Structure formats: structure tokens, C-alpha cells
């Protein structure tokens, strides 16, 4: 404190003790007492003006509790040596009655307690604010959004909530669930519309041959001379209906995943011959010309031959449907990338099958939908009413993908199309 600083800084108090009275007057409080000692530990000044002892204090007693505040029943005592120019010149001892010091300590403690209480209040308010922002608000938001979703009112746009704590992760997980539910709900709505369109489409495609069968069956009674022709027509219509129903059943199995391929290992060139041969004889009544080309290196294919035949039949039927009499349909099987037109993806270790026609072609905006079941139904009917339900390409895509392959089309409107599919092979290095 100020008193100890004074008696330490004024060396004259120890060299000229008679100056102490003048120097320390009005500096010592009523509850304080100061004693000065020479360097020989002889008392040289007392602020209480009691008689000074003529004997020095022992060195051990003086050195005891230096720089420490000693507490007695009545006083707090503090001792410290004093140096001037690095030389010991004396000692001082300050005694302070406990009452005033205790009051100061109590006041200090009260201030400290008040400060701690204020800090606790501020901490509680801060924690409350953080709890509200980090826990209560996200939970309130989550409850509100859950109520909306529970009422079927899905959030229209993708939501995000940034945070690393569990509540934030829970809310983010809810938003992701909402997005998935919204997408599933939209898909279900689209599927419902598609089902209705499919039912209407299939109803039309079944009604048309049924009407023809009924008309020709009745005509057989009135036109005996044409019974054979009418019979052939009825058989063709019945075959068409049978194929349509089989396609519907197959597509249903493919969509429900209740379908398995029966694969075997087949020589690549042998598979190509199986898939490309025989179409000219089958379709000779349409005067469609066929040209086949097989360029397959030695390889093996693990596949379901019957299903790949079905894919090829669908692609060839599609090419014939949109070709005119006398047009050429080219069939190609190859493992040689040089035979692939620009625009057809080239993937190593795949056997390609291509069906190229010179028909009406496909508009650019229609290509991404051409393998869609319901889109194809509409487009086919608009251009060639009654020639097909449009299931073939959708089924073909599904079957090829189940083989681990891919299917696509390259087309220019008015100049024809190239439908292609490719399946993985073994033991081939041509790419």
C-alpha cells in the first residue's frame, strides 16, 4: 500500500531517524502502527510514540515471516527489509488492526460476490439465448414443418439447415426426408397419370383388333368365298393381342423386380448370327430389304439369349414400322469400334448390335423420351395409329440394362435412325 511504499523509498528514515516523525505525520492511520529498525535490527522509530527498546531483535526473529502478512488475534503484521543502492539499511514493520482490514476484506468480498452474481446472470442469459437459438428454435421449426408434412403439405423447395450439433443434424435429416417424400409423392402422382394413360392406351389397342375380329367373324357368315382371307386376318389380330398382353405382363414383372435372367455363356459370333438372321424372310410381305454385317472378334458373352432376341425383335419391328416399302434396314453386330458412327458411345469390352433404317427419324427433343413407356405410346399413335402400344422400346431398355449394358439411338429427323445396344463381353481386345 501507500505507507509501505513510502517507508521503503525514503532511505533517510533509517539514516536520520529523527526525520521520521515529520515524514510520517498524517500518513499513518489510527488503526495502523509502524516500527522502523536499523540494519542492526535496533528499533529506531515507533509511530505510537512508546519508548524504544535498547536491544536489538534477534536475526532469526527478524527474518521470520519476511514479506508475509502474519495474522494474530488483534493485528495483521507485515515485515520487509529496506535497501539503498544495493545495501541493507534497515527494516520496517507495519501492524494493522484486524477490524478495519476485515471490513475492507468484507467489502472486497461483497464486491467480488456481486461481480460473480452479475457474471452468473449474464451467463444464464447468454445460455438461455443460445438454447433458444440452437435448440428451441430448431425444435419449434421442426415441429411446425412436421405438422405441415403430416397434413400432406410438403415443402416446395429443398431446404437446408447448417449446424454441427445433433439438433441441427436432426432438422437437416428431416428436410432430406421431406425432399424424398415430396419427390416420391410427385413420382406417385406422375405414375397415377401414367397408369390412367396406359389403361386408356391399352384399351384402345385391344379394342381395335377386337373390333376387327368381330367384324371379320361376322363377315365370314356372309362371304363364304372370303372365309380363308378373313380367317388369316383374325389370326394375325389374335397374335397381335397375344403379343400385347405378353408385353404388358413382362413389363409389369420388370418394373416390380420380380424377374430374373436365365444367362448362359455364348460365343459372341454365334450370338450375333442368332440375333441378326431370319428377318428378311419374316418381313418379305412388306418388301423391306435387309442387309446384315457381322464383325465380331473371338469372345464370350454371358447373357439370356431369348431376351436379347426379344430386344432385337423390338428394334427391328420399330425400324420396319417407320420405313416405307423398298427401304433398306441394316443390321450390324460388331466388337470393332471403327464400325460405330460418330455419336455412338464407344465402351471397351462390349458387343454392339445396331439397327439402322432410313425412315422418318426422330426429332432432337424426343430422343431423351424415346425409351419412355408412356411417351412412346403417344408418339407411335400420333404417327402410325394402331401399329403398336409402344411397350417394345421400354422393355428393351430394361432388359439390356439388366444385362449390364446400355441402349440408345442416333437419329436425324427426316433421314432415319440408328438404334443400338451393347452388352459386356469377355476375352476381347479389339477396342
C-alpha positions as CSV (number, residue, x, y, z in Angstrom):
1,X,0.0,0.0,0.0
2,X,1.0,3.7,0.1
3,X,2.5,3.5,3.6
4,X,4.8,0.6,2.8
5,X,5.9,2.3,-0.4
6,X,6.8,5.4,1.5
7,X,8.9,3.7,4.2
8,X,10.7,1.7,1.5
9,X,11.5,4.6,-0.7
10,X,12.8,7.2,1.8
11,X,16.2,6.0,3.0
12,X,16.6,9.0,5.3
13,X,14.2,7.4,7.7
14,X,16.8,4.8,8.6
15,X,19.9,7.0,8.4
16,X,18.3,10.0,10.1
17,X,15.5,8.6,12.3
18,X,14.6,12.0,13.7
19,X,13.1,12.8,10.3
20,X,10.6,10.0,10.6
21,X,8.1,12.0,12.7
22,X,7.9,14.8,10.2
23,X,7.8,12.5,7.2
24,X,5.2,10.0,8.5
25,X,2.9,12.5,10.2
26,X,-0.7,12.2,8.9
27,X,0.5,9.2,6.8
28,X,-0.3,6.6,9.4
29,X,-4.0,5.7,10.0
30,X,-5.5,5.4,13.5
31,X,-5.7,1.7,13.2
32,X,-2.1,1.4,11.9
33,X,1.3,1.2,13.7
34,X,4.7,1.4,12.1
35,X,8.1,0.4,13.5
36,X,11.4,1.1,11.9
37,X,14.6,-0.8,12.6
38,X,18.3,-0.1,11.8
39,X,20.2,-2.6,9.8
40,X,21.5,-4.0,13.1
41,X,17.8,-4.7,14.0
42,X,17.7,-2.0,16.7
43,X,14.3,-0.1,17.0
44,X,14.7,3.5,15.8
45,X,11.1,4.7,15.4
46,X,7.6,3.9,16.7
47,X,4.5,5.7,15.3
48,X,2.7,5.1,18.6
49,X,5.5,7.0,20.5
50,X,6.1,4.3,23.0
51,X,9.6,4.0,24.4
52,X,12.1,2.3,22.1
53,X,13.9,-0.7,23.3
54,X,17.7,-0.5,23.7
55,X,18.1,-4.1,22.5
56,X,18.3,-5.4,19.0
57,X,15.8,-8.0,17.8
58,X,17.4,-11.4,17.1
59,X,18.2,-12.1,13.5
60,X,16.0,-15.3,13.5
61,X,13.0,-13.4,14.8
62,X,13.5,-10.5,12.3
63,X,13.9,-12.9,9.4
64,X,10.9,-14.9,10.3
65,X,7.8,-14.1,8.2
66,X,9.6,-11.5,6.0
67,X,7.4,-10.5,3.0
68,X,4.5,-12.3,4.6
69,X,1.4,-11.0,6.3
70,X,1.3,-12.6,9.7
71,X,-2.1,-12.8,11.4
72,X,-2.6,-12.5,15.2
73,X,-5.7,-12.2,17.2
74,X,-5.6,-8.4,17.1
75,X,-3.4,-7.4,14.2
76,X,-2.1,-8.2,10.8
77,X,1.7,-7.8,10.7
78,X,3.9,-7.3,7.7
79,X,7.8,-7.0,7.7
80,X,10.2,-6.2,4.9
81,X,13.9,-5.2,4.7
82,X,14.9,-1.9,3.0
83,X,17.8,-1.4,0.6
84,X,19.5,1.6,-0.7
85,X,22.0,1.4,-3.6
86,X,22.0,-2.4,-3.1
87,X,23.0,-2.1,0.6
88,X,20.7,-3.1,3.5
89,X,19.9,0.0,5.6
90,X,17.1,-1.3,7.8
91,X,13.7,-3.0,8.3
92,X,10.1,-1.8,8.7
93,X,7.2,-3.5,10.3
94,X,3.5,-2.4,9.8
95,X,0.8,-3.5,12.1
96,X,-2.8,-3.0,11.3
97,X,-5.8,-3.7,13.5
98,X,-8.0,-6.5,12.2
99,X,-11.3,-4.6,12.4
100,X,-10.7,-2.2,9.6
101,X,-8.9,-4.7,7.4
102,X,-11.6,-7.2,8.0
103,X,-14.1,-4.6,6.9
104,X,-12.0,-3.9,3.8
105,X,-11.9,-7.7,3.1
106,X,-15.6,-7.9,3.6
107,X,-16.2,-5.1,1.2
108,X,-13.9,-6.7,-1.3
109,X,-15.7,-10.0,-0.9
110,X,-19.0,-8.3,-1.3
111,X,-17.8,-6.6,-4.5
112,X,-16.4,-10.0,-5.7
113,X,-19.7,-11.8,-4.9
114,X,-21.7,-9.1,-6.6
115,X,-19.4,-9.3,-9.6
116,X,-19.8,-13.1,-9.7
117,X,-23.6,-12.8,-9.4
118,X,-23.7,-10.4,-12.3
119,X,-21.5,-12.7,-14.3
120,X,-23.7,-15.7,-13.5
121,X,-26.8,-13.7,-14.5
122,X,-25.1,-12.7,-17.8
123,X,-24.0,-16.3,-18.3
124,X,-27.5,-17.6,-17.7
125,X,-29.0,-15.0,-20.1
126,X,-26.4,-16.0,-22.7
127,X,-27.0,-19.7,-22.2
128,X,-30.7,-19.1,-22.5
129,X,-30.2,-17.2,-25.7
130,X,-28.0,-19.9,-27.1
131,X,-30.5,-22.6,-26.1
132,X,-33.3,-20.6,-27.8
133,X,-31.3,-20.1,-31.0
134,X,-29.6,-23.6,-31.1
135,X,-32.2,-25.9,-29.6
136,X,-35.6,-24.3,-29.1
137,X,-35.8,-22.6,-32.4
138,X,-34.8,-25.6,-34.5
139,X,-37.2,-27.8,-32.5
140,X,-40.0,-25.3,-33.0
141,X,-39.2,-25.2,-36.7
142,X,-39.1,-29.0,-36.8
143,X,-42.5,-29.3,-35.1
144,X,-44.0,-26.8,-37.4
145,X,-42.6,-28.4,-40.5
146,X,-43.6,-31.9,-39.2
147,X,-47.2,-30.7,-38.8
148,X,-47.2,-29.4,-42.4
149,X,-45.8,-32.7,-43.7
150,X,-48.3,-34.6,-41.5
151,X,-51.1,-32.7,-43.2
152,X,-49.6,-33.6,-46.6
153,X,-48.3,-30.1,-47.3
154,X,-44.7,-30.9,-48.3
155,X,-42.1,-28.1,-48.5
156,X,-42.0,-27.0,-52.1
157,X,-38.2,-26.3,-52.3
158,X,-35.2,-28.1,-51.0
159,X,-34.4,-26.8,-47.5
160,X,-31.0,-26.8,-45.7
161,X,-30.1,-26.1,-42.1
162,X,-26.5,-25.5,-41.3
163,X,-25.1,-26.7,-38.0
164,X,-22.9,-29.4,-36.4
165,X,-24.9,-30.2,-33.3
166,X,-27.4,-33.1,-33.0
167,X,-30.5,-30.9,-33.3
168,X,-29.2,-29.3,-36.5
169,X,-28.5,-32.7,-37.9
170,X,-31.9,-33.9,-36.9
171,X,-33.5,-30.9,-38.7
172,X,-31.4,-31.4,-41.7
173,X,-32.3,-35.1,-41.7
174,X,-36.0,-34.1,-41.6
175,X,-35.5,-31.7,-44.6
176,X,-33.9,-34.6,-46.5
177,X,-36.7,-36.9,-45.6
178,X,-39.2,-34.2,-46.7
179,X,-37.4,-33.9,-50.1
180,X,-37.5,-37.6,-50.5
181,X,-41.2,-37.8,-49.6
182,X,-42.0,-34.8,-51.9
183,X,-40.2,-36.5,-54.7
184,X,-41.9,-39.8,-54.0
185,X,-45.3,-38.1,-53.9
186,X,-44.6,-36.3,-57.1
187,X,-43.5,-39.5,-58.7
188,X,-46.6,-41.3,-57.4
189,X,-48.8,-38.6,-58.9
190,X,-47.0,-38.9,-62.2
191,X,-47.3,-42.7,-62.1
192,X,-51.0,-42.3,-61.4
193,X,-51.4,-40.1,-64.5
194,X,-49.3,-42.6,-66.5
195,X,-51.4,-45.5,-65.3
196,X,-54.5,-43.8,-66.5
197,X,-52.9,-43.0,-69.8
198,X,-51.7,-46.6,-70.1
199,X,-55.1,-48.0,-69.4
200,X,-56.6,-45.7,-72.0
201,X,-53.9,-46.6,-74.5
202,X,-54.1,-50.4,-73.9
203,X,-57.9,-50.2,-74.0
204,X,-57.6,-48.6,-77.4
205,X,-55.0,-51.1,-78.7
206,X,-57.1,-54.0,-77.5
207,X,-60.4,-52.6,-78.7
208,X,-59.1,-52.1,-82.3
209,X,-58.2,-55.7,-83.0
210,X,-61.2,-57.0,-81.1
211,X,-63.4,-54.8,-83.3
212,X,-61.7,-56.1,-86.4
213,X,-62.0,-59.7,-85.2
214,X,-65.7,-59.3,-84.5
215,X,-66.3,-57.7,-88.0
216,X,-64.4,-60.3,-89.9
217,X,-66.0,-63.1,-87.9
218,X,-69.4,-61.8,-88.8
219,X,-68.2,-61.3,-92.4
220,X,-67.3,-65.0,-92.6
221,X,-71.1,-65.8,-92.4
222,X,-72.0,-63.5,-95.3
223,X,-69.0,-64.0,-97.5
224,X,-68.2,-67.7,-97.7
225,X,-65.8,-67.2,-100.6
226,X,-63.6,-64.9,-98.4
227,X,-63.6,-67.1,-95.3
228,X,-59.9,-68.1,-95.7
229,X,-58.8,-64.5,-96.0
230,X,-60.9,-63.4,-93.1
231,X,-59.6,-66.3,-91.0
232,X,-55.9,-65.2,-91.7
233,X,-56.8,-61.7,-90.6
234,X,-58.4,-62.9,-87.4
235,X,-55.3,-65.0,-86.6
236,X,-53.0,-62.0,-87.2
237,X,-55.1,-59.8,-85.0
238,X,-55.2,-62.5,-82.3
239,X,-51.4,-62.8,-82.5
240,X,-51.1,-59.1,-82.1
241,X,-53.3,-59.1,-79.0
242,X,-51.4,-62.0,-77.5
243,X,-48.1,-60.1,-78.0
244,X,-49.5,-57.0,-76.5
245,X,-50.7,-58.9,-73.4
246,X,-47.4,-60.7,-73.1
247,X,-45.5,-57.4,-73.3
248,X,-47.7,-56.0,-70.6
249,X,-47.1,-58.9,-68.3
250,X,-43.3,-58.8,-69.0
251,X,-43.1,-55.1,-68.4
252,X,-45.1,-55.5,-65.1
253,X,-42.6,-58.1,-63.9
254,X,-39.6,-55.9,-64.9
255,X,-41.0,-53.0,-63.0
256,X,-41.7,-55.0,-59.9
257,X,-38.2,-56.6,-59.9
258,X,-40.0,-60.0,-60.0
259,X,-37.8,-61.1,-62.9
260,X,-34.6,-63.0,-63.4
261,X,-32.5,-63.6,-66.5
262,X,-31.5,-67.1,-67.4
263,X,-28.0,-66.5,-68.6
264,X,-25.5,-68.8,-70.2
265,X,-22.1,-68.3,-71.8
266,X,-22.4,-68.0,-75.6
267,X,-19.8,-67.4,-78.3
268,X,-20.0,-63.8,-79.5
269,X,-20.2,-64.6,-83.2
270,X,-22.8,-67.3,-82.7
271,X,-24.9,-64.9,-80.7
272,X,-24.6,-62.3,-83.5
273,X,-25.8,-64.9,-86.1
274,X,-28.8,-65.8,-83.9
275,X,-29.9,-62.2,-83.4
276,X,-29.4,-61.0,-87.0
277,X,-30.6,-63.9,-89.1
278,X,-34.1,-64.5,-90.5
279,X,-35.7,-61.1,-90.6
280,X,-35.9,-60.8,-94.4
281,X,-38.0,-64.0,-94.7
282,X,-40.3,-62.9,-91.9
283,X,-41.0,-59.5,-93.3
284,X,-40.8,-60.2,-97.0
285,X,-44.5,-59.2,-97.4
286,X,-43.6,-55.6,-96.6
287,X,-40.9,-55.6,-99.3
288,X,-38.4,-54.3,-96.8
289,X,-34.8,-55.1,-97.7
290,X,-32.4,-56.3,-95.1
291,X,-28.6,-56.2,-95.0
292,X,-26.6,-57.9,-92.2
293,X,-23.0,-57.4,-91.2
294,X,-21.2,-59.4,-88.5
295,X,-17.7,-58.3,-87.4
296,X,-17.2,-59.9,-84.1
297,X,-13.8,-61.0,-82.6
298,X,-13.5,-64.1,-80.6
299,X,-15.2,-63.5,-77.3
300,X,-17.7,-64.9,-74.9
301,X,-21.0,-63.3,-73.8
302,X,-22.8,-64.2,-70.6
303,X,-26.4,-63.5,-71.5
304,X,-30.0,-64.6,-71.7
305,X,-30.3,-65.3,-75.5
306,X,-34.1,-65.4,-75.6
307,X,-34.3,-62.0,-74.0
308,X,-31.7,-60.5,-76.4
309,X,-33.7,-61.9,-79.3
310,X,-36.7,-60.1,-77.9
311,X,-34.7,-56.9,-77.8
312,X,-33.6,-57.3,-81.4
313,X,-37.1,-58.1,-82.5
314,X,-38.4,-55.0,-80.9
315,X,-35.8,-52.8,-82.5
316,X,-36.3,-54.4,-86.0
317,X,-40.1,-54.1,-85.6
318,X,-39.7,-50.5,-84.7
319,X,-37.5,-49.9,-87.8
320,X,-39.9,-51.6,-90.1
321,X,-42.9,-49.8,-88.7
322,X,-41.4,-46.4,-89.7
323,X,-39.9,-47.5,-93.0
324,X,-41.6,-47.4,-96.4
325,X,-41.8,-50.3,-98.9
326,X,-38.4,-50.9,-100.6
327,X,-36.4,-49.2,-97.8
328,X,-33.2,-50.8,-96.5
329,X,-32.8,-51.9,-92.9
330,X,-29.2,-52.6,-92.0
331,X,-28.3,-54.9,-89.1
332,X,-24.8,-54.9,-87.6
333,X,-23.1,-56.8,-84.8
334,X,-19.6,-55.7,-84.0
335,X,-16.8,-55.5,-81.4
336,X,-14.9,-53.2,-83.7
337,X,-15.2,-49.5,-82.7
338,X,-14.4,-48.3,-86.2
339,X,-17.8,-49.6,-87.3
340,X,-19.6,-47.3,-84.9
341,X,-20.9,-44.0,-86.2
342,X,-19.8,-40.8,-84.6
343,X,-22.2,-40.0,-81.7
344,X,-22.4,-43.6,-80.5
345,X,-20.5,-44.1,-77.2
346,X,-17.5,-46.4,-77.5
347,X,-17.1,-48.6,-74.5
348,X,-14.4,-51.2,-74.2
349,X,-15.2,-54.9,-73.9
350,X,-18.8,-54.6,-75.3
351,X,-20.6,-56.3,-78.2
352,X,-22.6,-53.8,-80.2
353,X,-25.9,-54.5,-82.1
354,X,-27.1,-51.8,-84.4
355,X,-30.4,-51.5,-86.4
356,X,-30.2,-48.7,-89.0
357,X,-33.2,-47.6,-91.0
358,X,-33.9,-44.8,-93.5
359,X,-37.4,-44.0,-92.1
360,X,-38.8,-40.7,-90.8
361,X,-36.2,-40.3,-88.0
362,X,-36.7,-38.7,-84.6
363,X,-36.7,-35.1,-83.5
364,X,-33.9,-34.0,-81.2
365,X,-36.2,-33.1,-78.3
366,X,-37.9,-36.6,-78.5
367,X,-34.7,-38.6,-78.2
368,X,-34.5,-38.5,-74.4
369,X,-38.1,-39.7,-74.1
370,X,-38.0,-42.4,-76.8
371,X,-37.4,-45.2,-74.4
372,X,-40.1,-44.0,-72.0
373,X,-43.1,-46.2,-71.9
374,X,-45.9,-43.7,-71.9
375,X,-44.3,-41.1,-74.2
376,X,-43.7,-43.7,-76.8
377,X,-47.3,-44.8,-76.7
378,X,-48.4,-41.3,-77.6
379,X,-45.8,-40.7,-80.3
380,X,-46.4,-44.0,-82.0
381,X,-50.2,-43.4,-82.1
382,X,-49.8,-39.9,-83.5
383,X,-47.7,-41.1,-86.4
384,X,-49.0,-44.7,-87.1
385,X,-52.3,-45.2,-85.4
386,X,-52.9,-48.7,-84.3
387,X,-49.5,-50.1,-85.2
388,X,-48.2,-50.7,-81.6
389,X,-48.7,-49.9,-77.9
390,X,-45.1,-48.5,-77.5
391,X,-44.0,-51.1,-75.0
392,X,-41.2,-52.5,-77.0
393,X,-38.5,-49.9,-76.5
394,X,-39.2,-49.6,-72.8
395,X,-39.0,-53.3,-72.4
396,X,-35.8,-53.4,-74.5
397,X,-34.1,-50.8,-72.3
398,X,-34.9,-52.7,-69.1
399,X,-33.7,-56.0,-70.5
400,X,-30.4,-54.5,-71.8
401,X,-29.7,-52.8,-68.5
402,X,-30.4,-56.0,-66.6
403,X,-27.5,-57.5,-68.7
404,X,-25.3,-54.6,-67.5
405,X,-25.4,-53.0,-70.9
406,X,-26.8,-49.8,-72.4
407,X,-29.2,-48.8,-75.2
408,X,-29.6,-45.7,-77.2
409,X,-30.5,-44.0,-80.5
410,X,-28.8,-41.8,-83.0
411,X,-31.2,-40.1,-85.3
412,X,-31.7,-37.1,-87.6
413,X,-35.3,-36.1,-88.3
414,X,-36.2,-37.0,-91.9
415,X,-33.1,-39.1,-92.5
416,X,-33.6,-42.2,-90.5
417,X,-32.4,-43.6,-87.2
418,X,-29.8,-46.0,-85.7
419,X,-30.9,-47.9,-82.7
420,X,-28.1,-49.7,-80.8
421,X,-27.5,-51.6,-77.7
422,X,-24.3,-53.1,-76.2
423,X,-23.6,-55.8,-73.6
424,X,-20.4,-56.7,-71.8
425,X,-18.2,-59.4,-73.2
426,X,-15.1,-61.4,-72.1
427,X,-11.7,-62.0,-73.8
428,X,-11.8,-59.2,-76.3
429,X,-9.1,-56.7,-77.2
430,X,-10.4,-55.0,-80.3
431,X,-11.1,-51.7,-78.6
